[in-house]
Amino acid sequence: MADVTDGQVSPERSTPDVGVGPHAEPWPTAPHFDPELLAAGDRRNVVDHYRYWTVDAIVADLDRQRHGFHVAIENWEHDFNIGTVVRNANAFLAAAVHVIGPHRWDRRGAMSTHRYQHLHHHADVNAFAAWAAEQSVPIVAIDNIEGSIPIESTALPLRCVLLFGQEGPGLSADAIAAASMTCAITQYGSTRSLNAGVASGIAMYEWARQHMPT
């Protein structure tokens, strides 16, 4: 992308390579290392601890540490925020992400983090609610509707599923009815709502603030 300054277009600025290049020989031989990455370099968006690891090895290591909350989002209009929700779920080490409604969504926004995250699909809210009841996981809806309570002053369950709606319509009536509580993110400006991508990051951070050691 060209750089625009004071209306003038300048040549594209070079950016440093992300990640690391080929591993120095002799290569490590532990089974979690990927020979192709050791040879070619690892340019993925992963923390340094996972450089040169296979995807399966990263997932297995994350599975030993995952947190007690899940994330769910309704997908009736193919919401473009789902990729961001998945990326946030990876950043905060959610147990899994649940997509309610149509299975298809744009994975580009996830920046490949869906490879490290468990994804589940539920045909409708009833199927999702049945899963939550079977797992004894309370549903915490995130929406700024009448009767919602501020998330920052609410004790979130250690095990729960944070449920988000879509840009514009928010959560459906069926989703609100399935939730054990509805929390809102306090806002101070003129906009009525936050998109699901932003809201999910705030809600997951609040869960982590309450339950993770500093």
Secondary structure as GFF3:
##gff-version 3
##sequence-region A 1 214
A	DSSP	beta_strand	3	5	.	.	.	ID=ss1
A	DSSP	beta_strand	8	10	.	.	.	ID=ss2
A	DSSP	alpha_helix	35	40	.	.	.	ID=ss3
A	DSSP	three_ten_helix	48	50	.	.	.	ID=ss4
A	DSSP	alpha_helix	55	63	.	.	.	ID=ss5
A	DSSP	beta_strand	69	74	.	.	.	ID=ss6
A	DSSP	alpha_helix	82	91	.	.	.	ID=ss7
A	DSSP	beta_strand	97	100	.	.	.	ID=ss8
A	DSSP	three_ten_helix	107	110	.	.	.	ID=ss9
A	DSSP	three_ten_helix	113	116	.	.	.	ID=ss10
A	DSSP	beta_strand	119	122	.	.	.	ID=ss11
A	DSSP	alpha_helix	125	135	.	.	.	ID=ss12
A	DSSP	beta_strand	139	142	.	.	.	ID=ss13
A	DSSP	beta_strand	149	150	.	.	.	ID=ss14
A	DSSP	three_ten_helix	151	153	.	.	.	ID=ss15
A	DSSP	beta_strand	160	164	.	.	.	ID=ss16
A	DSSP	alpha_helix	173	178	.	.	.	ID=ss17
A	DSSP	beta_strand	181	184	.	.	.	ID=ss18
A	DSSP	alpha_helix	196	211	.	.	.	ID=ss19
###
